[in-house]
Amino acid sequence: MALGFAAALGGGTRRQPPDVWTEPVTGMRFVRVSAGSFTMGTPLGVEDREAEEVPHRVTLTRTVYLGQFEVTQRQWAGVMGENPSHFQACGGGCPVERVSSLDIQAFIERLATQTGARFRLPTEAEWAYACRAGTATPYATGDPLTTDQANFNGTFPNPGAPVGDYRKTTTPVGSFPPNAWGLYDMHGNVWEWTEDEHCPYPDRPVTDPVGRCAAETRVIRGGSWYFDANSARCGLRYDHRPQDSGFSLGFRLARDAK
């Protein structure tokens, strides 16, 4: 099944070791993600596929730097002066959570003041492209996803896969192996906010898409410690209102390459 999926999806080429940039004030690390094309969505016939996951070709013309890790509690507190997270006992190296999309915009504004650099949330297409990291299987790790590879609710594994761990908490960022482009925790740990409104996918090729359709919700991606294996698929979409927050909602940042 994996070979058929790969042929249908048309993944990109695997990359060399990542080009990493470290923001000097916060110490946040960013991986250079080069421009390219990929098929976004999920082909018909893939188990657990949802109807809105319409496959369509996407071309990204901008090279970006994407956070190598989810933003941590320590990094959030260093910028905002407080830590809203539910899992503070997990430690400052765990992802910040209980942050809304509106909270993140305030964080980005304050971060710009402190560092002199402009950051943003990744678009949904940028996030999906980076999640796949040149692969074409449901997960960058292949199929199925195991709890040795990501922090999700292993009580609910992929169909036919054995039950795994349910840790009932976030884990320090970087606790699991990175994908082929050097990005960590693209599957599980916390859901990650994107820039896009939750709009229907087009049924034609598009370039540099950003979801704008007056929707009341924003797209989140990647699954979390609380959700099942399927929720962590590269092709799965979920959404929340921008004012929502919870112990399963976090983010990573993007910055346009100069």
N, C-alpha and C positions, 0 to 999 in steps of 0.2 A: 504493500500500500504506500509506503514511503516513496518509492521510486515513481509511482504514478502521480502522487501529489507533487513531487518535485518537477516532473515534466509539465504538469498542468500549470503550476504556479510560475515557473521560469525565474528562479532565484538568481541573484547576482553572483559575482566572483568573490571567493574568500580573499581576505586582505592580509597584508603583512602585519607584524606587531604594531600596536596602536601608537599614534603620535599624540602624546599627552601634554597638555598645558596646565600648569598650576596657577590659580589666581593667587597673587602674593599676599593679599591682606587676610583672606579667610582660609587659605590653604585648600580650597575646593579644586578638585582635579577634573579636567575636561578632556574628552577624547575627540580627535578630529574625525568627522564623518564626511567623507567626500560625496560630492554630487553623484547622482546615478538614477537608474530606473529600476522599478520592480513592480510586481503584480500585488496590489493591495486587495484584501478580502480573502475569501476562502472558496475553493472550487466546490461545485455541486457534488454530493455523494460523500463528502468528508463527515465522519461521525461527529455529532453534536454541533454541526454547523447551524448558524441561525440565518434566517432569510435575509436580514439586512447586510450580511457579509458579502455583498455583490463583488465579484472579482473585476478589477479594472486596472489598467496600466497607469502608473504614476511616474512622472519624471520630476526629479528634484534638481534644480539648477544651482542651488546654493550649497556650498560647503559650510557646515556648521560645527561648532564644538558643543558636544553634548555631555552633561555631567556623567562622569565615570561611575558615580554612585548616587543613590538617592540622597537628598539633603538631610543632614543628620540633626539630631536634637541640639548638639553642641554648636553646630554652625548657625542654626536658627537663633538660639539664645545669644550667640555672639553678635548677631545683627539686631535682633529685636529686644534683647534684654529680658526675655522671659521664655519659658518652655511650656507650650500648651499640651504636650503629649500625655496620653493615657499611660503609656508604658515607660515612665521615667525610670523605673527600677532597672530597665534593660540597659541603661547607660547612655552617655552622650554620643556614643558611636552608633546607636540605633537610629533608624529614620525618624524624623519628626512626623507626627501624625496629629489628627484633630486640627487640620488646617484647611480652610476653605480656599476656593480660587480667589476670592476677594482678599483674604489674608495674604495670599502669595503675592498678589500685586503690590500690597503694602511692603512686603519683604523685598521685592525687586526694586522698588523705589528707594528704600533705605539703603539697600546694598549698593545701588548706583552712587549714592551720596558718599558712602564709605570707601568705595573702591575706584570710583571714576570710570567704571565700565558698565555697559548696558547688557543686561541679561533679559531673558523671556522664558516663557514656557515653550516647549517644542510643539509644533503642530502635530496633529494626529498622524499625518503621513510621515513626517520625520521620525516620530516615535516608532511607528510600525516598521519602517525601513531599518532603523537601528536595532529593533528587536530581532528581526530576521537575520541580520548580519550576514547576508549572502546565502542563507539557507532557504529551503522551500518546504520544510516539514512543519507540522503544527507548532512546534517549539524549536528554538535555536539549538536545543540539545537533542532533537530528534522526536521520537514518539514511542512510548508515552513519556510523560514527565514524572520524575520520582522525587521524593522528599530528601534524597541525597543531593539533588541538583537545585532545589529551590524551597523556599519556605511557604508552603500552602497547607491547606487542611487535608492531610493525607487520609483522613477517614473517608474521603470521597475522591478516590483516584480515577484515572481514565478507565473506560470500560475494558475489562479483562486484565487490568493491572492489579497487583497486590496492594492491600491497604498499607499506607505508610505512616509516618509520624504526624501527630497534630500537636504542635508546640504551644499553641494557645497564646502566642506573643510574637512580637516582631523579633528579629535577630539583628546583630550588628551588621551594617552594610559590608558587603564583600565577604560574607561568610561562606558563599558558594562559588564555584568556578565561574569565570566570566564567559561571555559569548565570544565568538571568533573575532569580534572587533574590539574586545577589551572592556566591554560594558558589563557591569554587575547588577544582579537583581532585576533584570528586565522581566523575569517571571517571579511573581510572588512578592512576599514581604509586605509592601503596601501598594494599593492602587495609586496610580500616578496621573495627576491632572494634565490635560493638554490644553492647547489654545483654542481648539475647535468647539463650536456649537455642535450639538448632536443632530446633524443633518443627514438625509439619505445620501448614500453613495451614488455617483454618476454611473452610467452604463457605457461610458466611452473613455478613451485616454484623456488624462488631464496633466497639467503642469503646475507645480508648486501650489497644490490646493490648500485652502484654509476654510473650514466649515463656517459659513455665515448664512443663516436662513431664518433669523429671528426666533430660533428655538429657545425654550426656557431652561434647557440643561446643557451642560458641557460634557465632552467625552473624557472618560477616564480609562486607563489601560493597565494591563499587566497582572490583574488578580492580587491576592493578598494572603497573609497568614490565616485569615478567617474563612476564605473562600476555597472552592474545590479546584481540582487540577484543570478542568476545562476553562475556568475563568482566566487562567494564565496564558491561554493560547495567544500567539502573535496576531491572529485574525479576529479575536473576539473584542467586541465593543461593549462598554457599559457607560452609564451616565449619571450625573448628579446635578442638582441646582448649584450655581456658583457660590451661594451662601452656605451650602452644606459643609459640615465637617464631621469627622468621626474617627474612631480608633483604627480605621483601615485606610485612611486617605492621606497620602503624602505626595511627593513630587520630586522631579529632578529638573535642573535648569538647562537652557540652551543659550548659546551666544553665536551670533553670526561671525564667520571668519572674515578677516579683512584681506 
